[in-house]
């Protein structure tokens, strides 16, 4: 019997099936959102984590299923392989701020809320990992994630995603 010494994460990185991508750092006015849509094709995608980085007092987020977007709208995000020696086009895509034609059904009963922490210089900051247990997206699945600035003023918001093929 063969003993496997490496975990799935190490195997995914070595085989070029582990990725990261991010939604651009942008300033959102109070109430404005960043929408990121993931379209998974012929694979299962394990969405490992999402990290929110912001100077907001409060950000809410929600996941939607069954949404529809206008084809060609939004900005396609670059999906980077965590193994730079492997050049492979992943079988999924991520689009930021497309035109939403059908919003979809919310996954959570109410949006999840992240509160900013007070720094020693009296500015608020958020650096928070969400979906720490991960989330598996099955073949031919589309989801939309919405991140909303709930602060009273404008705030910079950046979102970093880490995912791998479910091997």
Rosetta blueprint (number, residue, H / E / L):
1 X L
2 X L
3 X L
4 X L
5 X L
6 X L
7 X L
8 X H
9 X H
10 X H
11 X H
12 X H
13 X H
14 X H
15 X L
16 X L
17 X L
18 X E
19 X E
20 X E
21 X E
22 X E
23 X E
24 X E
25 X E
26 X E
27 X E
28 X E
29 X L
30 X L
31 X L
32 X L
33 X E
34 X E
35 X E
36 X E
37 X E
38 X E
39 X E
40 X E
41 X L
42 X L
43 X L
44 X L
45 X E
46 X E
47 X E
48 X E
49 X E
50 X E
51 X E
52 X E
53 X E
54 X E
55 X L
56 X L
57 X L
58 X E
59 X E
60 X E
61 X E
62 X E
63 X E
64 X E
65 X E
66 X L
67 X L
68 X E
69 X E
70 X L
71 X L
72 X L
73 X L
74 X L
75 X E
76 X E
77 X L
78 X L
79 X L
80 X E
81 X E
82 X L
83 X L
84 X L
85 X L
86 X L
87 X L
88 X L
89 X L
90 X L
91 X L
92 X E
93 X E
94 X E
95 X E
96 X E
97 X L
98 X L
99 X L
100 X E
101 X E
102 X E
103 X L
104 X L
105 X E
106 X E
107 X L
108 X L
109 X L
110 X L
111 X L
112 X E
113 X E
114 X E
115 X E
116 X L
117 X E
118 X E
119 X L
120 X L
121 X L
122 X L
123 X L
124 X E
125 X E
126 X E
127 X E
128 X E
129 X E
130 X E
131 X L
132 X L
133 X L
134 X L
135 X E
136 X E
137 X E
138 X L
139 X L
140 X L
141 X L
142 X E
143 X E
144 X E
145 X E
146 X E
147 X E
148 X E
149 X E
150 X L
151 X L
152 X L
153 X L
154 X L
155 X E
156 X E
157 X E
158 X E
159 X E
160 X E
161 X E
162 X E
163 X E
164 X E
165 X E
166 X L
167 X L
